[in-house]
Amino acid sequence: MTIGNQPVIYDGVSLSCYPLLMKRKLTLILLLLCGTASAQDSVFARRMVDTLTSPYFWGRGYTKDGMGKAADFIAAQFKSYGLQPLGGKAYLQPFTFNVNTFPGAMDVSVNSRQLVPGKDFIIGAESRGVKGEGRLIQKDSIHFIDPKNRILVTLHDKLTWDVDQNTADFTSVDLLRSAVQDQPSSIDIKIENKLVEGFKTGNICGMVRGTAKPDSFIVMTAHYDHLGGMGNGTYFPGANDNASGISQLLSLARYYAKNPQPYSMVFICFSGEEAGLLGSKYFSENPLIPLSNIRFLLNMDMLGTGEEGITAVNATIYPREFAMLRQANDEGHYLVKVASRGKAANSDHYWFSEKGVPAFFIYTMGGIKAYHDVYDISKTLPLNEYNHLFRLIVDFNAALMNAKPVYANKN
């Protein structure tokens, strides 16, 4: 079964794998989800995060077409909500970049013990492929080298992965300290890498046209890419980073599609964030709307918790808008705290504010600590302040347009 050209995914499995009776049951759930659930309902959020973190999307990365599948899925959502493509006839704003990938073998043994990818070790994102056995020479308390095979092993208490656009002339292995009982002395390794030059991807861009000031824009953004897979059997789900932000953006897109505003409401899902804020940089240099007409941009990244409130990056740069955000929160009694932070190049807001576009990057605080690892999964992501955050954003956007709050005093 498909929505548009996309397979319906439920708990990570295509409905085509189920018997007819189960298909009908899950189809009914999907119809209820898409047709009657309120846009800000946390049920919608959970289903969306479950879907985006499923094996089908393979970490929304560079192997098994994970990022491409995610882009098609989001574009199909935009179309189903009735959003207009921002760039003419297509939602996709294409661009390319180079990326080092690991599509095949991912086998490492240390001291004759076979290690588990993602849990016991991480391969450095810049690493070259290698196959061989070697002795490890200790250089200091955490670093060991195999000079014959040009391998660097480093001990860590926590493993986090990344993305690199280049391939080095060595292989690095980050090893969880608790994964080996004795000091690393030998290594047996088989790693396959592939440098993809001109990897094709794109930003997904849609809009709800304004009713009174269509050439003035409020822009909501989130990145849909994550780290993808490390080898052919391990992927990084990216529930908090950033299926949570995409879910919130889609909730807002559904809401504004049904409730057009005086200003045009723009929704951009960026690609290439994990590789260096590449999608937002590309859009800021090749904008599909005049940057000078953006009243405000709100970037959403890592929104899956909230026990300790949210932080707004750029709050000290735009104190007037930050006061409006805090006032909206106080009037609605939404979150326990709206914290202020200064300028930081830590998400997709950065390139816009560098070009003079007023922007915040908001993220939730508290709860789980999984980040850039295999444990950032939907099952443990609480989404406990999802509804309150949705209402806060809607009321903040109303304040930006000099309108009355929508949800304050209605809790």
N, C-alpha and C positions, 0 to 999 in steps of 0.2 A: 504494500500500500504506500502511496506517496502523497505528500502535500506539494503541489507544483510538480517539480521533478525530484523532490527529496524524499527518501525513505523515512517513514515515521519510526522514531526511536523511543522505546519505553524501557527504562532501567537498563539502557545500554544495548538493547537487542532490537533488530528490525522486526516489525510485526510479521514480515513474510516468513519468519521462522516458526510462527505459532500455528497450531491447528485453527480451523475456521471459528470454532466457538470462542476460543481465547482471543482471536483477532477481533471478533465482534465486541467482546467485553472491553478490550483495550481501546478500540475505536470509539466506543461510547464515552470512555473516560476522556479521550482526547477531544471529542466534540464538546463535552462539558467544560473542559479546560479552555478551549479556544472560543467557545460561544457564550458562556454565561458567567464564568468567573470574573470578578472585578479585576481591573488592570492592576490594582495595587495589592491583590490578594497574595499572601505568602504561598498559597498552593500553586499558583502560577509560577512563582519564583522557584519553588522546589522542583517542579517538573522541568523548568527550563535549565536549571543547573544540573539536574540529573542527565538531561539530554546532552548538553554541551560537554560534559565530562565523561561521556560514554566512550567505550573503545572505538566506536564508529568514527569519531572525530580525532582519535589518536593524539590527544593533547593539543589539538588545533595548531599543529606544527608543520614540519617540512618533509615528513615521510608519510607514506600511505595516503597522500592527498588530504591530510587532516585539516590544514588551513583552508584549502579550497572548498572542502565540504562544509566547513563552518561558514565561509563567506556565502555560499549558495543558500544555506539554511537561513541565515539572517536576512538576506535579500528577499527570500520567500516570505519571511515574517513581515517585512516592510510592505511587500505587495499585498499581503492578506489584510493588513490594517488599513490600506488605502493611502499610504504615503506616496508622494510624488518623488520620482528620482531627482536628485539634486543636479546631476550632470547630464541632463538631456533625457535620453530614452532608457538609460541603464543606471542601476544603483551603484555599480562598480566604478571606482576611480583607479585604474590599473597603474602599477609601477613595479619595478624589479630591483633586486639587490642580490649580492652574493651571500652564500651561507654554507657553513661546514655542517654536514649531516652524517648520521650514523644509521644507515638503513639495514645493516646486516649483522654479522657476528658481534657478540658482546660477551666474551668469555675471559674471565680472569681468575686465576688461582694464586694464592699467596701462601707460602709454607705448605704447599700441597693441599690446601683447603679451597674448594670451589666456592666462589663468592657470588652473592645475589646482586644483580645490577639494580641500582637505585636504592637498595637497602644497605648493602655492605660497601658498595663503592660507586663512585661517579667518575666517568671519563671526562677529562677537561674538554671544554667545548671547542678549543682550538686544536685538539690532538689530531695527529695523522694516524692512519691505520698501521697496525703492526701485528706480526705473528712470530712467536719465538719463546724461548726459555732463557732465563738468566739469573745471575746472583745479584742480590741487592746489597749495596754498600751504604752503610750509614754515614750521613754527612753531619747531622745534628740530631736533636731529640725528636724531630718530626719528619725529617727529609731523608729519603733513601733513593739511590740511583742504580739503574742497570745501564752502565755505559755502553755495553755491546749493542743493546737494542734501543738506546736513547730513550729510556723510560724514567720518569720521575714519579716516585710514590710519596704522598704526603698524608700524614695522619691527621684526622679531624674528629672533633666531638659531635659535629652535625654536618650533614651533607646537603649542599644546595647546588643546583645546576644552573647553566646559563646558555647563551647562544653566541656564536662567534661568526664573523663574516670571512675569516681567513683560516688557512691551515698552517700550523707550525711545522717545524722539522723535527719534532719530538712528540712523545705521548706522555700525558700526565694522568695519573690515577690518584684520585682523592679517596682515601681508605678510612672507613669508620674505625676509630681506635678500638672499639669493643668487638670488632669483627675478627680480630686475630688475638690469640692469647699471648703469643710470644712475639718478640721483635721480628719484623719482616726481614727474611733472609733470602727468599727465592720467589720467583714469579714465573708463571706460565700464562701466556696471554695471546688472544686472537681477537683483534678489533678491526672492523671494516669501517672506513669513512669514505665520504664522497663530497667533494667541494662542488656545490651547484652554483654555476655562474649564471647570473640573470634569472634567479628564481622569480617566477611570476606570481604576483599576489595583487592585492588592492584594498582600498578603503571602501566601505559600504556606506552610502550617503543618501538620506531621504529627508523629506520636508513636509510639513503641514503648513500650507500657505496662510498668512495672516489675513484677518478680516478687515482691519483698518489701516495697518502700517505694514504691508507685505514686504517692503524693502528694508525693514528693520528686523534683526534676527536675534533670537535667543538660541544658543547652540548647546546641545548636550552630547558629550562624547564618552567613549569607553573603548578600550582595545580588546579585540576578540582573539588575538593570537596568544599562544602560550609556548611552551618549550618543545612540545611534540614528543617524539619517541627517542629513546637511547637504545639502539639495537632493534631487533624485530619482535621482542617480547616484553619490553618495558616502556610504558608511557607515563607522562606527567599530567594528571587530570586538570589541574588549574581551576579548582572550584572557587576559591576566594579570589585568585589571581588568574583570569578576571571574568569567569563565568558569572560571578555575582554582579559585577558592574554592567555586563551586557544584559543580564536579566532585568536589572533596574531600568536601564535605558529602554528596553523593549516594553516594559510596563508603562513608562512615560509616553512612548510613541503610541501605544494603544489608546491611552487616555486622551492625549491631545488630538489624535485622529478623530475621536468622537466629540471632542470639545475644542474646536478651533479657537485660537486666541487672537487678540489684536495684532500681535507681532507674529511673524513666521517662526515656527518652531522647527529647528534643524537637528537632525540626529546623525552622528557620524561614528561608525565603528572602525577603529583604526587597526591596520595590520602592522607588523614589524616593530611593535613597541619593545618587545623583549630583545630585539637585535640592536636597539639603540634609538628608540623613539622615531623610527624611520617613516612610518605612515603619517604621523602628525607633521613631521618636518616637510614631507612631500606636499601635503595639503596646504600648509602655510605658505609654501613657495609656489604652489599652483592652485590657488583657491578657486572653488566653484561658486563662491559668493564674495562680494566685496568685504574684506576684513574690516574696513572702516565702518561698515554698517552693523557689525555685531555689537549689540548692547551688552551681552555678557556670555561667557562660555563657562560651562560647568563640566569638568572632567571627573568621571567616576571610576575609581580603581580600588579593588579590595573592599567591598561593601558587605561582607558576609557575616560580620559580628555586630558590635555596637553597645555591649554592656557598659563600656566606659565612654560612650558618645562617639563623636567624630572630630577629625582635625581638618581644618581648611588651610591648605598651602596657598600662599599669596595673600593671606588675611591682612598682614601688615602693609602690603602694597596697595590694597584697595579697602581702606578702613570703612568707607561709607557703605559699600556693599556687604562687608562683614558685619557691620552693625545691623543691617537689614536682615541678614541670615540669622543672627542671634535673636533679634526681635521676633522673627517668625517662629523660631524654636520656643521662645519664652511664652508667646501667646498661645501656641498649640500644645505646650507641655509634651513635646515629642521625645527628646533625647536628654540624657542626664548632663551632657556637656557638649558645647561646641567650642573646641580649642583653636587657638590661633597659632599659625606658623608662618614664617617668612618665606622668601623666595627660595625655590629649590627646583633643580632640573631632574626631578624624579618621576615624572609621568608626562602624558601627552599635552597637558596644558602649556608646557614650557615654551615651545616654539611660538605659540600664539601670543603669550604675554611679552615675549621678546620683540614681537612686532607691534606692540601697543594695544593688543586686544585684552580688555579686562577679563580675567579668568581666575577661577578657583580650581584646585584639585582637592576633592574630598575623599577621605577614607575612614573606615570605622576603626574603633579601638576596643581592645579587650578580647577575651575568648581565645580561640585556637592560635597556635604559633606556627602552623605549617606554612611554609613559604618556599617556592621553587624546589619542591621535593615531591616524592611519590605519595606523601600523606595528605596533600591538599585535595581532599576528596569531598564529594557532596554529602556523604553520610554523616560526617562529623562537622559540617558547616552549619552553624545554628540558624542563621538568617533571622535572628530574634528581633531585630529592629527594622526589618525590611519595610513593613507598613508605615511605621512612624517616619522613616527616612523618605519614603515616597511622598507623604503628605507635607513634610518639611520642604522638599524640593518644589512641589507644586505651589505652596504658599510663598516661597522665596521668589519663584518666577513671577507670581502675581505682583509682588512688591516691585520687582524690576520694571513692570509695565504700569506701575501706579494704579493697580487694581486692588480690590479687597481680597483678603485671604479666602481660600476655598474651604479649608478644613479646620482652621482654628476655631476653638469653642464647640467643635462637633465631636469630640472624642468621647 
